[in-house]
Amino acid sequence: MSAAEGPLVVGVDSSTQSTKVLVVDAATGRVVASGQAPHTVSTGEGRESDPRQWWDALRAA
């Protein structure tokens, strides 16, 4: 990763299937880093996710 020229902005999208992260240099708009990690949703009558999976996916992304 090269040095950023300005402050960094982090965007996080946690959806039903994965968590995505994008790090952008606020001064230039250049994408500095990005990542994605999957997580699962329970099957059956209702749909549920374990919040620990969200946290683990965010850390992995």
C-alpha positions as CSV (number, residue, x, y, z in Angstrom):
1,M,0.0,0.0,0.0
2,S,1.4,3.4,-1.0
3,A,1.3,6.4,1.3
4,A,-2.0,8.4,1.2
5,E,-1.9,12.1,0.4
6,G,-4.8,13.0,2.7
7,P,-7.1,11.5,5.3
8,L,-8.5,8.1,4.6
9,V,-12.2,7.3,4.3
10,V,-13.5,3.8,4.9
11,G,-16.8,2.6,3.5
12,V,-18.4,-0.6,4.8
13,D,-21.2,-2.6,3.2
14,S,-22.5,-5.5,5.3
15,S,-25.2,-7.3,3.3
16,T,-26.9,-10.6,3.6
17,Q,-24.1,-12.6,1.9
18,S,-20.9,-10.7,2.5
19,T,-19.1,-7.7,4.0
20,K,-17.2,-5.4,1.7
21,V,-14.7,-2.6,2.6
22,L,-13.3,0.2,0.5
23,V,-10.5,2.6,1.7
24,V,-10.3,5.8,-0.3
25,D,-7.8,8.7,-0.1
26,A,-10.0,11.7,0.6
27,A,-7.6,14.1,-1.0
28,T,-7.4,12.3,-4.4
29,G,-10.3,9.9,-4.5
30,R,-7.9,7.1,-5.2
31,V,-8.9,3.6,-3.8
32,V,-6.1,2.7,-1.4
33,A,-7.5,-0.8,-0.5
34,S,-10.5,-3.0,-0.8
35,G,-11.7,-6.3,0.5
36,Q,-14.6,-8.7,0.8
37,A,-15.4,-11.6,3.1
38,P,-18.5,-13.9,3.0
39,H,-20.9,-14.7,5.8
40,T,-23.8,-17.0,6.0
41,V,-27.5,-16.7,6.8
42,S,-29.5,-19.5,8.5
43,T,-31.9,-21.6,6.4
44,G,-35.4,-22.7,7.4
45,E,-38.6,-20.7,8.0
46,G,-36.8,-17.5,9.0
47,R,-33.5,-15.9,8.1
48,E,-31.0,-15.0,10.8
49,S,-27.4,-14.1,10.9
50,D,-25.0,-14.4,13.9
51,P,-23.6,-10.9,14.6
52,R,-20.2,-12.5,15.3
53,Q,-20.1,-13.5,11.6
54,W,-20.5,-9.9,10.7
55,W,-17.6,-8.9,12.9
56,D,-15.4,-11.7,11.6
57,A,-16.2,-10.9,8.0
58,L,-15.5,-7.2,8.6
59,R,-12.1,-8.1,10.1
60,A,-11.3,-10.5,7.3
61,A,-12.3,-8.0,4.5
